Every structure is written in C-alpha cells, then in structure tokens.
Amino acid sequence: MPEEWSTSLAARGERSFTAKQVFHWIHRRGILDPAAMTNLPARLREHLAAEGLGEVLTPERVHRSEDGTRKLLLRLRDGATIETVLLPSVSGPGSQAQLDADAAAADDDEDDDAEAGAAPRVRVTQCISTQVGCAMGCGFCASGVAGLKRHLGAEEIAGQVLLGRAMLEEGEDLRNVVYMGMGEPLHNYENTARSLRLLTHPEGINLSTRRVTVSTSGLVPEIARLGADFGGQIALAISLHAADDETRSALMPINRKYPLDELLAALRAYPLPRRRRITIEYTLVAGQNDDPAEARRLAKLLRGLPVKINLIPMNPIEASSL
C-alpha cells in the first residue's frame, strides 16, 4: 500500500510523495525493474534493486494451448514454483475458473466495453495461486498431494496479476481475477485479504471488486471475515462437491471440522449485494456424488440460497483413487 511504502521510505529519508511514485510504478504500470523507474532518485532505484524487487516472481515457463489459454510456471525467490493461468473468453466452452468468474460477475454485469462500433475485445480471466501446495487434502485435487509447503505473501499473490497483465496480447483485456489456483485462499487469510486490497486499490490496478472471486473449500470463520472486511463485495465461490456430510467428508476432510450445516449458515449470513449470487462448484466423481438422488439432495440443500451451480467433470490424478 502507498502508506506502507511511505513509512518504509521515510525511514530512509525519502520525500513523502516518493511512496506514491513507487506504488504507481509497481501496481499501476506493472514495472518491477527499479532501473526503469526513471522518476525515482538513483540511490532509491539502487536500494530497490538490492532488495530484490524484480525477483519476487520469475516466469520459468509458459505453456500455450490452441484455444489461447496460457499457463505460467512462476519461480519464487526461495526456488518454489506456482502456477497462474490466463483464460481468454473466446476459448470455446471455457475453463471452470472462467465459468465461475463469469457466473459471479454476470448478475450485475455492465457493458463497459468500448462504444458501439469498436472492435470487440477479448475478455481474459486470470486464475491465481495463494499457497505453495495445499493443506486441505481434497481427494480430487492435485495441489494438495504433497501437502502445504508455505503461504504466499500478498506481493507474491498480487504479483501474479501484474505479470499476467504484462502478457496480455493485442485486443485482450484482463476482466476477472479468480483465487482458484494452488492453495486454499482463506487458509492464508491475511495475505489473501491484503492482496485483494492491493489489486483493488485506486492507485494501483484498480480492479472492480465485482470482478474478483475467492474460492474456498469452506473455512467458515474466514468466510465471515471476508464478508465483514469487504462488505460482501468480493464474489464468493464454494467448493461443495457433495450434498451430505458423509460423502463430503470422504472427499474433503475440511468438512469434518466445518460440516454442511455450519457452511450453509455462513453462506446465508454472507452479505451479498443485491442481484449477486454465490457460485457452487461441484466436481462429478463417478459412483460417489453423480447419481440423480444426489442431484435431488443438492437441490434441497441449497433451496432458498442465492446460488449458481457449476458442474465440473472429474480430471483423474495419479495420487488419487477417485
């Protein structure tokens, strides 16, 4: 935040407005190389370089699919790696993250593209990570196979969007950011919340909160915190995947701590703005949660809640028996 930069730089004897300049270079223009910050004093550029400002995230590899999706492997300062994905809206039926982002934003969507007659823009959704690995241990997810290595810092989370924005191609606009990559965002609540403030800060990228979706496996206290801290303006997606506690606990160990009745109570209490809905993610696991009776249980469970349901085909992983 500019005020944090101000405190840090004031201790070095820098003038107060310099903090806003640094924040603007990083979070508005996406420039991480101090040498390119031409309106800063040379001594400050040297200090920022010595602090490793440009080394928070380093692109290691980019895999591009035929539909234009780009998967970026990013290396962190400590050598760990994470992934972030850019998903163009014209890529056929769309990925799950893209569908969830569209569902979360569609209820109060406004046509804020260029005026009529202009060339259509390609809307891009970026899926970002919040942890190296994951502690949730969901049976259908590859991220948690090796467990949690560490939390990402707020700068590492928001930095994925800075890099993603720099990789946009001609005619593309970054429209949605979804916290659906590696890790459980609400298990890393403080850094997730701070990254949300960075991404929506008016002096930075200034993303609209209605264009940001946080997905969670169901950490009930943190769902309440997210609603209170951001007034319900951050779109919420819930990894549900079952309509009864026995099945959900077998698929998602977190359900043993926060069973469905507690999770549903948290969703009812979430301060959704008018016309907004919570996205329910439901992975179809053969023989466990995909029969007609389960569909009826799901409809009964969610009755009365403002939700949208996204059905997700199961992608088998080697370390799982599902």
C-alpha positions as CSV (number, residue, x, y, z in Angstrom):
1,M,0.0,0.0,0.0
2,P,1.2,3.6,-0.6
3,E,1.1,4.3,3.2
4,E,3.3,1.3,3.9
5,W,5.8,2.4,1.3
6,S,5.7,5.9,2.8
7,T,6.6,4.6,6.3
8,S,9.4,2.5,4.9
9,L,10.9,5.2,2.6
10,A,10.5,7.9,5.2
11,A,12.9,5.9,7.4
12,R,15.4,6.2,4.6
13,G,14.9,10.0,4.4
14,E,12.9,9.9,1.1
15,R,10.2,12.5,0.5
16,S,6.6,11.6,1.2
17,F,5.4,11.6,-2.4
18,T,8.0,9.1,-3.4
19,A,6.0,6.3,-1.9
20,K,3.1,7.0,-4.3
21,Q,5.5,7.1,-7.2
22,V,6.9,3.6,-6.3
23,F,3.4,2.2,-5.8
24,H,2.3,3.6,-9.1
25,W,5.3,2.1,-11.0
26,I,4.6,-1.4,-9.5
27,H,0.9,-1.6,-9.2
28,R,-0.4,0.7,-11.9
29,R,2.2,0.3,-14.6
30,G,3.4,-3.2,-13.7
31,I,7.0,-2.2,-13.7
32,L,9.2,-4.4,-11.4
33,D,12.6,-3.4,-12.6
34,P,13.8,-0.5,-10.5
35,A,16.1,0.7,-13.3
36,A,13.0,1.5,-15.4
37,M,11.5,3.8,-12.7
38,T,13.0,6.8,-14.2
39,N,11.5,9.5,-11.9
40,L,13.0,8.0,-8.8
41,P,16.3,9.1,-7.4
42,A,19.2,6.8,-8.5
43,R,20.0,5.9,-4.8
44,L,16.5,4.7,-4.3
45,R,16.5,2.7,-7.5
46,E,19.7,1.0,-6.4
47,H,18.2,0.3,-3.0
48,L,15.1,-1.3,-4.5
49,A,17.3,-3.4,-6.8
50,A,19.4,-4.6,-3.8
51,E,16.2,-5.5,-2.0
52,G,15.3,-7.8,-4.9
53,L,12.2,-6.0,-6.0
54,G,12.3,-7.5,-9.5
55,E,12.9,-11.1,-8.2
56,V,9.6,-11.7,-6.3
57,L,8.2,-13.8,-9.2
58,T,10.2,-15.0,-12.2
59,P,8.5,-16.6,-15.2
60,E,10.0,-20.0,-15.7
61,R,7.9,-21.5,-18.5
62,V,4.8,-20.6,-20.5
63,H,2.5,-23.3,-22.0
64,R,0.1,-22.1,-24.6
65,S,-2.9,-24.2,-25.6
66,E,-4.6,-24.0,-29.0
67,D,-7.5,-22.0,-27.6
68,G,-5.2,-19.2,-26.4
69,T,-5.0,-20.3,-22.7
70,R,-1.6,-19.6,-21.2
71,K,-0.3,-21.5,-18.2
72,L,2.6,-19.8,-16.5
73,L,5.0,-21.6,-14.2
74,L,6.5,-19.0,-11.8
75,R,9.6,-19.4,-9.7
76,L,9.7,-17.7,-6.3
77,R,12.7,-16.3,-4.5
78,D,13.2,-19.4,-2.5
79,G,13.1,-21.7,-5.5
80,A,9.5,-22.9,-5.0
81,T,7.1,-22.8,-8.0
82,I,3.5,-21.9,-8.5
83,E,1.1,-21.6,-11.5
84,T,-1.1,-18.9,-12.8
85,V,-3.4,-19.2,-15.8
86,L,-4.7,-16.7,-18.4
87,L,-8.0,-17.8,-19.9
88,P,-9.4,-15.9,-22.9
89,S,-13.2,-15.7,-23.0
90,V,-13.3,-16.8,-26.7
91,S,-11.8,-20.2,-25.9
92,G,-14.8,-22.3,-26.7
93,P,-16.9,-23.5,-23.7
94,G,-14.4,-22.1,-21.2
95,S,-12.5,-23.4,-18.3
96,Q,-14.0,-23.9,-14.8
97,A,-12.3,-20.8,-13.4
98,Q,-13.6,-18.8,-16.3
99,L,-17.1,-20.1,-15.9
100,D,-17.0,-19.4,-12.2
101,A,-15.8,-15.8,-12.7
102,D,-18.4,-15.2,-15.4
103,A,-21.1,-16.6,-13.1
104,A,-20.0,-14.5,-10.2
105,A,-20.0,-11.2,-12.2
106,A,-22.9,-11.8,-14.5
107,D,-25.7,-10.8,-12.2
108,D,-24.8,-7.2,-12.0
109,D,-22.7,-7.1,-15.2
110,E,-22.5,-3.8,-17.1
111,D,-21.4,-3.4,-20.7
112,D,-18.3,-1.4,-20.1
113,D,-16.5,-2.4,-23.3
114,A,-15.7,0.3,-25.9
115,E,-18.5,2.2,-27.5
116,A,-20.6,0.5,-30.2
117,G,-18.9,0.0,-33.5
118,A,-15.4,-0.5,-31.9
119,A,-13.6,-3.8,-32.4
120,P,-14.7,-6.4,-29.9
121,R,-12.2,-7.0,-27.0
122,V,-11.2,-10.4,-25.7
123,R,-12.0,-10.7,-22.1
124,V,-9.4,-12.6,-20.1
125,T,-9.9,-14.3,-16.7
126,Q,-6.7,-14.9,-14.6
127,C,-6.6,-17.8,-12.1
128,I,-4.1,-17.1,-9.3
129,S,-2.5,-19.2,-6.5
130,T,-2.3,-18.3,-2.8
131,Q,-0.1,-21.1,-1.4
132,V,2.7,-23.4,-2.4
133,G,0.8,-26.7,-2.1
134,C,-2.3,-27.0,0.0
135,A,-3.3,-28.4,3.4
136,M,-6.9,-29.2,2.6
137,G,-6.2,-32.7,1.2
138,C,-9.3,-32.8,-1.2
139,G,-9.3,-36.2,-2.9
140,F,-9.9,-34.8,-6.4
141,C,-7.2,-32.1,-6.3
142,A,-3.6,-32.4,-7.3
143,S,-2.4,-29.3,-5.4
144,G,-2.7,-30.9,-2.0
145,V,-1.0,-34.2,-2.9
146,A,2.4,-33.1,-1.3
147,G,0.7,-31.0,1.4
148,L,1.3,-27.4,2.2
149,K,4.8,-26.0,1.7
150,R,4.1,-22.4,2.6
151,H,1.8,-19.5,2.3
152,L,2.4,-16.9,-0.4
153,G,2.9,-13.3,0.6
154,A,0.5,-10.6,-0.6
155,E,3.0,-9.3,-3.0
156,E,3.5,-12.8,-4.5
157,I,-0.3,-13.2,-4.9
158,A,-0.9,-9.8,-6.4
159,G,2.3,-10.0,-8.4
160,Q,0.8,-12.9,-10.5
161,V,-1.7,-10.4,-11.8
162,L,1.0,-7.8,-12.7
163,L,2.9,-10.5,-14.7
164,G,-0.4,-11.7,-16.3
165,R,-1.4,-8.3,-17.3
166,A,2.0,-7.8,-18.9
167,M,1.4,-10.9,-21.0
168,L,-1.9,-9.8,-22.5
169,E,-2.0,-9.8,-26.2
170,E,-3.4,-7.3,-28.7
171,G,-7.1,-6.9,-28.2
172,E,-7.2,-8.6,-24.8
173,D,-8.5,-7.0,-21.5
174,L,-8.0,-8.5,-18.1
175,R,-11.6,-8.6,-16.8
176,N,-11.7,-11.2,-14.0
177,V,-9.3,-12.5,-11.3
178,V,-10.2,-15.7,-9.6
179,Y,-8.5,-17.1,-6.5
180,M,-8.7,-20.7,-7.7
181,G,-5.2,-21.8,-8.3
182,M,-2.9,-23.6,-5.9
183,G,-3.8,-23.4,-2.3
184,E,-6.8,-22.5,-0.1
185,P,-7.1,-18.7,-0.2
186,L,-8.9,-18.4,3.2
187,H,-6.3,-20.6,4.9
188,N,-3.9,-17.8,4.1
189,Y,-6.4,-15.1,5.0
190,E,-4.2,-12.2,6.0
191,N,-2.1,-12.3,2.8
192,T,-5.2,-13.0,0.6
193,A,-7.0,-10.0,2.1
194,R,-4.0,-7.8,1.7
195,S,-3.6,-8.9,-1.9
196,L,-7.3,-8.1,-2.5
197,R,-6.7,-4.6,-1.3
198,L,-3.6,-4.2,-3.5
199,L,-5.5,-5.3,-6.6
200,T,-8.5,-3.1,-5.9
201,H,-6.5,-0.1,-4.7
202,P,-7.5,3.1,-6.7
203,E,-3.8,4.0,-7.2
204,G,-2.9,0.5,-8.5
205,I,-4.6,-1.8,-11.0
206,N,-7.9,-0.7,-9.5
207,L,-9.8,-3.9,-10.3
208,S,-13.5,-3.7,-9.5
209,T,-14.4,-5.9,-6.5
210,R,-17.2,-7.5,-8.5
211,R,-14.6,-8.8,-10.9
212,V,-12.7,-10.7,-8.2
213,T,-13.8,-14.1,-7.0
214,V,-12.4,-16.0,-4.0
215,S,-13.0,-19.8,-4.0
216,T,-12.9,-21.7,-0.7
217,S,-13.3,-25.3,0.4
218,G,-15.4,-24.0,3.3
219,L,-13.5,-22.3,6.1
220,V,-16.5,-21.0,8.0
221,P,-14.9,-18.3,10.2
222,E,-12.9,-16.9,7.4
223,I,-15.9,-16.7,5.1
224,A,-17.5,-14.5,7.8
225,R,-14.3,-12.4,8.0
226,L,-14.2,-11.9,4.2
227,G,-17.8,-10.8,4.2
228,A,-17.2,-8.4,7.1
229,D,-13.9,-7.0,5.8
230,F,-15.1,-6.3,2.2
231,G,-18.8,-5.8,2.8
232,G,-19.7,-8.8,0.6
233,Q,-18.3,-7.1,-2.5
234,I,-15.8,-9.9,-3.2
235,A,-17.6,-12.6,-5.2
236,L,-17.6,-16.0,-3.3
237,A,-17.3,-19.5,-4.8
238,I,-17.7,-22.6,-2.7
239,S,-16.1,-26.0,-3.4
240,L,-19.1,-28.1,-2.3
241,H,-18.9,-31.4,-4.3
242,A,-21.5,-33.3,-2.1
243,A,-24.9,-32.8,-0.6
244,D,-24.4,-34.8,2.6
245,D,-21.8,-34.8,5.3
246,E,-20.7,-38.4,4.9
247,T,-19.8,-38.1,1.2
248,R,-18.4,-34.6,1.5
249,S,-16.1,-35.6,4.5
250,A,-14.8,-38.5,2.3
251,L,-14.0,-36.1,-0.5
252,M,-13.0,-33.1,1.6
253,P,-11.5,-33.6,5.1
254,I,-12.3,-29.9,6.0
255,N,-16.0,-31.0,6.2
256,R,-15.2,-32.9,9.4
257,K,-14.3,-29.5,11.0
258,Y,-16.9,-27.4,9.3
259,P,-19.9,-29.6,8.4
260,L,-22.6,-28.7,5.9
261,D,-25.0,-27.1,8.4
262,E,-22.2,-24.7,9.6
263,L,-21.1,-23.9,6.0
264,L,-24.7,-23.3,4.8
265,A,-25.3,-20.9,7.8
266,A,-22.1,-19.0,6.8
267,L,-23.4,-18.7,3.2
268,R,-26.8,-17.4,4.4
269,A,-25.0,-14.8,6.6
270,Y,-22.7,-13.6,3.8
271,P,-23.6,-10.0,3.0
272,L,-24.3,-10.4,-0.7
273,P,-25.1,-7.2,-2.7
274,R,-28.5,-7.2,-4.4
275,R,-28.7,-9.4,-7.5
276,R,-25.4,-11.2,-6.7
277,R,-25.1,-15.0,-6.2
278,I,-22.7,-17.4,-4.7
279,T,-21.1,-19.9,-7.1
280,I,-21.3,-23.5,-6.1
281,E,-18.5,-25.7,-7.6
282,Y,-19.5,-29.4,-7.9
283,T,-17.0,-32.0,-9.2
284,L,-18.7,-35.1,-10.6
285,V,-17.0,-38.1,-9.0
286,A,-18.3,-41.4,-10.6
287,G,-20.1,-43.6,-8.2
288,Q,-19.9,-41.1,-5.3
289,N,-21.8,-37.9,-6.0
290,D,-23.2,-38.2,-9.5
291,D,-26.5,-40.0,-9.3
292,P,-30.0,-38.5,-9.7
293,A,-30.7,-38.9,-6.0
294,E,-27.6,-36.8,-5.2
295,A,-28.9,-34.1,-7.5
296,R,-32.2,-34.0,-5.7
297,R,-30.4,-33.8,-2.3
298,L,-28.3,-30.9,-3.7
299,A,-31.3,-29.0,-4.8
300,K,-32.9,-29.5,-1.4
301,L,-29.8,-28.5,0.4
302,L,-29.4,-25.2,-1.5
303,R,-33.1,-24.3,-1.7
304,G,-33.6,-20.6,-0.8
305,L,-29.9,-19.6,-1.2
306,P,-28.9,-17.2,-4.0
307,V,-26.6,-19.6,-5.8
308,K,-25.4,-20.8,-9.2
309,I,-24.1,-24.3,-9.7
310,N,-21.2,-25.2,-11.9
311,L,-20.8,-28.9,-12.6
312,I,-17.2,-29.9,-13.2
313,P,-16.0,-33.1,-15.0
314,M,-13.6,-35.1,-12.9
315,N,-9.9,-34.9,-14.0
316,P,-8.3,-38.0,-12.6
317,I,-4.9,-37.5,-10.8
318,E,-2.3,-40.3,-10.3
319,A,-2.1,-39.9,-6.5
320,S,-5.9,-40.3,-6.0
321,S,-8.1,-43.4,-6.2
322,L,-11.1,-41.4,-7.4
